[in-house]
């Protein structure tokens, strides 16, 4: 899985999450399926502003997406969870 290439304007400066970012990240920690509308309610910002902030956090590596699935219905008898922290440069 590769993260999409960040646009130059999003990745130009390091990101220091502010109170709004922390509120969005907390809402996503509680429910990773929270919609832009849900995050709009939490932050009081427009959906467009929320989307831009999420894109900025992802481009900076602050936010990432992880997927989990129920392995048994797929006939996989073994489950393994591996957590790695690597820079995007090392993944290429």
N, C-alpha and C positions, 0 to 999 in steps of 0.2 A: 504494500500500500504506500503510495506516495502522496505527500501533501501537494496541493496545487502550487504552482510557482507563484510566489507573491508578486504583486504589482510593485514596481519600483517605489512608488510614493508611499505604499503601506509599510515596506520593510526598511525605509531609509533611516528612521530613528528608532532607538530602543523604546520600548513601551513600559511605562510605569502605570499599572492599573490604578484608576481613581475609584471613588466611592460608587459611581454608577457601574463601572466595570465589575467591581466586587459584588454588587447587587445582582447583576446578570449572571455572573459565574456561580453565585450561591443558588440562584434559582435553577440553573442548569445542573448543579450538583444534586439538588433535591429531585429534579425531574429532567433527565437528559433529553426528553422529548418535548420540552417546553417550546412553544411556537414563538414566532416574532411578536404576535399579539400578546402572549403571556408576558414576554420580556418587556413589551411596551408598557403594560400595566405596572410591572415592578419598578420600572425606571421613570415613567412619566414622559419618556421620549417617543418620537415617532418611530414607526417600524423601519423606515429608511435609516434613521440615525442608529437604531439598534443593530441593523444588518451591517452597517459600516463599522461599528465598534467591534462586532463579532469577527468580521473579516480582518480588522487590524490586529486583534488579539491572536487570531490563528496565524496570520502572516509572521507575527513576532514570536510564535512558538509558545505563547502563554496559554492558549487553548488548543486542545487537540481532540480528535474524535477516536473513540475506541468502541468496537462492536463486540458484543457477547451474544451467543446463541445457545439454544438447548441442543447439545450434541447427540443425545440418544435417539430422537426421531430420525436423524440422518444416518443411523446405523453406526455411529462412531462410539465404541465402547470405552474410549479413554479420553479424559479431558486434561489438558495441560494449559496452565496460564503462565505466560512469560511476560514480564514487564521490563522493557528496555528503555533507557534514556540515551538517545544518540542525537548528534546534530544532523540536520538535513544534509549537510555536505558529506557526511559519512555514509549516507544511504544511497547516494548516486553511484 
